Amino acid sequence: MKSLKILLLAVFLVVAGNTIKAQGWGIRAGANFSDISGGGVDTSSQTGLYVGVFKEIPLVKSLFFIQPEIQYSQEGFSTHAKDFKIDYLTFPIMAKVYVLKLLSFETGPQFGFPISDNLDNFYDTNGFVTNWAFGMSINLPFHLSINGRYITGLSDTLDSFDSKTQVFQVGAGFRF
């Protein structure tokens, strides 16, 4: 009975390992350079980080994929008085096209929920933000990639005035 359990566990691990590899799971992380625009407030950018997981779902084999993601993103802006930071849990859903397997382009909506901030009584964050993202990746051997992405706000970041997010992301990814 013990050897049957070990055999079943080994079969499960092999099948699960092959399934995970075939499904294109991965991780990505890097730096955010974020700011807000609009509202007549003079701001400058803040640097933060992002880290997340993604899954490539093939629609046209080796060419066109849908890539849902979950990521933690540190964003913010600076005024003359203070540096403001807003941490988000974001959900990008990217349409991704590969060009010669070396280069890929992506675009799609991104939905964000603020999970913490240091805005105190200065501003109130919008509880749900929608953005649009554009990006590209240079795909290297060993499932590594270098990523760049520009994210622009479709909804207001702050409740008190017209304020759209502007984020540049630069980082790396690894696909299992």
SEDREN-800037 format. One record per residue (C-alpha): x, y, z; residue in three letters. Coordinates in steps of 0.1 Angstrom, whole numbers, padded with zeros to 4 digits, always signed. Example, Ala and Ser with C-alpha at 12.3 -4.5 7.8 and 13.67 -1.06 7.14 Angstrom:
# SEDREN-800037
+0123-0045+0078ALA+0137-0011+0071SER
# end
This chain:
# SEDREN-800037
+0000+0000+0000MET+0028+0024+0008LYS+0045+0018-0025SER+0012+0025-0043LEU+0009+0059-0025LYS+0045+0067-0035ILE+0038+0057-0071LEU+0006+0078-0072LEU+0025+0108-0057LEU+0053+0105-0082ALA+0028+0103-0111VAL+0009+0134-0097PHE+0041+0154-0094LEU+0052+0145-0130VAL+0017+0154-0144VAL+0015+0186-0123ALA+0050+0197-0133GLY+0043+0192-0170ASN+0009+0210-0167THR+0024+0240-0149ILE+0052+0242-0175LYS+0027+0240-0204ALA+0005+0266-0189GLN+0031+0294-0190GLY+0031+0306-0154TRP+0056+0332-0144GLY+0068+0359-0121ILE+0077+0395-0129ARG+0092+0423-0108ALA+0109+0457-0112GLY+0107+0494-0106ALA+0078+0518-0110ASN+0082+0555-0118PHE+0048+0570-0111SER+0031+0604-0110ASP-0004+0619-0114ILE-0015+0644-0140SER-0044+0668-0140GLY-0061+0688-0112GLY-0037+0717-0114GLY-0014+0704-0087VAL+0023+0706-0095ASP+0037+0671-0088THR+0068+0651-0096SER+0073+0613-0099SER+0080+0588-0072GLN+0099+0555-0075THR+0085+0523-0061GLY+0085+0486-0070LEU+0061+0460-0084TYR+0061+0423-0081VAL+0035+0398-0094GLY+0026+0366-0111VAL+0012+0359-0145PHE-0002+0332-0167LYS+0001+0331-0205GLU-0030+0315-0221ILE-0024+0307-0258PRO-0051+0317-0282LEU-0030+0312-0314VAL-0001+0289-0307LYS+0033+0306-0303SER+0018+0339-0315LEU-0011+0354-0296PHE-0018+0350-0258PHE-0040+0365-0231ILE-0020+0372-0200GLN-0039+0378-0168PRO-0017+0390-0139GLU-0019+0398-0102ILE+0007+0422-0088GLN+0015+0444-0059TYR+0025+0479-0071SER+0039+0508-0051GLN+0029+0541-0068GLU+0028+0577-0057GLY+0037+0613-0064PHE+0056+0642-0048SER+0044+0678-0041THR+0065+0706-0026HIS+0051+0697+0008ALA+0053+0659+0009LYS+0059+0625-0008ASP+0027+0605-0012PHE+0027+0568-0017LYS-0002+0545-0026ILE+0001+0507-0026ASP-0021+0488-0050TYR-0032+0453-0057LEU-0035+0454-0095THR-0051+0430-0120PHE-0038+0436-0156PRO-0053+0416-0184ILE-0029+0418-0213MET-0033+0408-0250ALA+0002+0397-0260LYS+0017+0391-0294VAL+0051+0375-0300TYR+0073+0387-0329VAL+0100+0362-0339LEU+0099+0348-0303LYS+0125+0375-0294LEU+0101+0404-0290LEU+0066+0406-0277SER+0041+0435-0275PHE+0012+0437-0250GLU-0017+0460-0243THR-0048+0458-0221GLY-0068+0471-0192PRO-0055+0471-0156GLN-0078+0473-0125PHE-0064+0484-0092GLY-0075+0484-0055PHE-0056+0506-0031PRO-0044+0486-0001ILE-0025+0513+0018SER-0014+0549+0015ASP+0002+0578+0035ASN-0022+0604+0022LEU-0034+0613+0057ASP-0059+0641+0055ASN-0045+0656+0024PHE-0064+0635-0002TYR-0088+0606-0004ASP-0080+0577-0028THR-0105+0563-0052ASN-0114+0528-0040GLY-0111+0513-0075PHE-0090+0526-0104VAL-0090+0516-0141THR-0059+0520-0163ASN-0047+0510-0197TRP-0013+0495-0202ALA+0010+0493-0232PHE+0043+0473-0231GLY+0070+0452-0247MET+0094+0425-0237SER+0127+0413-0250ILE+0126+0375-0245ASN+0159+0359-0236LEU+0170+0323-0233PRO+0161+0303-0202PHE+0126+0318-0201HIS+0139+0352-0189LEU+0126+0385-0203SER+0132+0422-0198ILE+0099+0442-0197ASN+0089+0478-0201GLY+0053+0490-0197ARG+0035+0524-0197TYR+0003+0526-0177ILE-0021+0555-0180THR-0051+0562-0158GLY-0087+0560-0172LEU-0103+0569-0139SER-0092+0593-0112ASP-0066+0582-0086THR-0078+0607-0060LEU-0115+0615-0052ASP-0109+0652-0045SER-0099+0663-0081PHE-0091+0652-0116ASP-0060+0631-0112SER-0049+0604-0136LYS-0021+0579-0129THR+0010+0578-0151GLN+0033+0548-0145VAL+0064+0536-0162PHE+0075+0500-0153GLN+0109+0485-0160VAL+0117+0451-0149GLY+0123+0414-0156ALA+0102+0383-0158GLY+0108+0345-0155PHE+0084+0320-0170ARG+0083+0285-0155PHE
# end
